[in-house]
Amino acid sequence: MAYTIGPSSYKPGDFIHPPREGDVCDFHSQVESVADIVGETDSMGSEVMQVCEECRERISHHVKEYQADNAIAAKYCEIHKGMGTDVRQFRDPEEGSHGRFYDTCKDCRKKIVDAFLD
């Protein structure tokens, strides 16, 4: 059964290793879970899904497809408030590892990191 964890540096889609023992898949209640996957994340913590091998493979495949599509398609960047390519969730390093995620394009991520390192 899904559970929550407190504030952490996990991002949605991250795998938590090792998974909790003895738990079952959230989607197939008769199958033991083999992975815990981080779901929705905010400054208060994260939701964690428990999945079997079949579900883990299916979710991993969808994440890879999403990342490939995301790198090509123009999407909204919350930093410069316009369309950009390679838009991904990104934490502002000045807000720390528990800050919120922003949808940011590649150019804005580079500017933020460069400014932080100066």
C-alpha positions in Angstrom: 0.0 0.0 0.0 1.2 3.5 -0.9 2.8 5.5 1.9 4.3 8.9 2.5 7.7 10.1 3.6 8.7 13.5 5.0 10.7 16.2 3.3 13.5 14.6 1.2 15.5 15.3 -2.0 13.7 12.7 -4.0 12.1 13.7 -7.3 8.9 12.1 -8.8 9.9 8.9 -10.6 12.9 8.1 -8.3 13.3 4.6 -7.0 13.8 4.1 -3.3 16.2 1.2 -2.6 15.8 -1.2 -1.0 12.0 -1.3 -1.0 10.1 -2.1 2.3 9.9 -5.8 2.8 6.7 -7.8 2.9 4.6 -5.1 1.1 2.4 -5.9 -2.0 2.1 -4.1 -5.3 -0.4 -1.2 -5.2 -1.9 -2.4 -8.5 -1.7 -6.2 -8.1 -2.6 -6.9 -4.5 -1.5 -10.6 -4.7 2.1 -9.9 -5.9 4.9 -8.8 -3.6 6.4 -5.4 -4.4 10.0 -5.2 -5.7 10.3 -1.4 -5.9 9.1 1.8 -4.2 8.7 4.7 -6.6 8.3 8.3 -5.5 5.1 9.9 -6.8 3.9 13.4 -6.1 6.5 15.5 -4.2 6.3 18.9 -2.5 8.0 20.7 0.4 6.0 18.6 2.9 7.2 15.2 1.6 6.5 12.6 -1.1 4.0 9.9 -1.8 5.5 6.5 -2.5 4.0 3.8 -4.7 4.9 0.1 -4.2 5.1 -1.9 -7.4 5.8 -5.4 -8.7 8.3 -6.1 -11.4 5.7 -5.9 -14.2 4.5 -2.4 -13.0 8.1 -1.2 -12.4 9.0 -2.1 -16.0 5.9 -0.4 -17.3 6.4 2.8 -15.3 10.1 2.9 -16.2 9.2 2.6 -19.9 6.6 5.5 -19.6 9.2 7.7 -17.8 11.8 7.1 -20.6 9.2 7.9 -23.2 8.1 11.1 -21.3 11.8 12.2 -21.0 12.4 11.6 -24.8 9.2 13.5 -25.8 9.9 16.3 -23.3 13.4 17.0 -24.8 11.8 17.6 -28.2 8.5 19.3 -27.6 8.3 23.0 -26.6 6.7 23.4 -23.2 6.0 26.2 -20.7 8.9 27.3 -18.6 7.9 28.9 -15.3 11.1 30.9 -15.0 11.1 33.0 -18.1 7.3 32.5 -18.5 7.4 31.3 -22.1 7.8 28.2 -24.2 11.1 26.4 -24.1 12.6 23.1 -25.0 13.9 20.3 -22.7 11.5 21.5 -20.0 12.1 19.5 -16.8 11.3 19.8 -13.1 14.1 21.6 -11.3 14.7 22.8 -7.8 16.3 26.3 -7.4 19.5 25.5 -5.5 19.1 28.7 -3.4 15.8 27.2 -2.0 17.7 24.0 -0.9 16.9 20.4 -1.4 13.4 20.7 0.0 12.3 23.6 -2.2 9.5 23.3 -4.7 10.0 22.0 -8.3 9.8 24.5 -11.2 9.2 23.5 -14.8 12.3 25.0 -16.4 13.9 25.0 -19.8 17.5 24.1 -20.4 18.7 27.7 -20.8 17.0 28.8 -17.5 18.4 25.8 -15.6 21.9 26.8 -16.8 21.4 30.4 -15.8 20.2 29.5 -12.4 23.1 27.1 -11.7 25.6 29.5 -13.1 24.3 32.3 -10.9 24.3 30.0 -7.9 27.9 29.1 -8.4 29.1 32.7 -8.8 
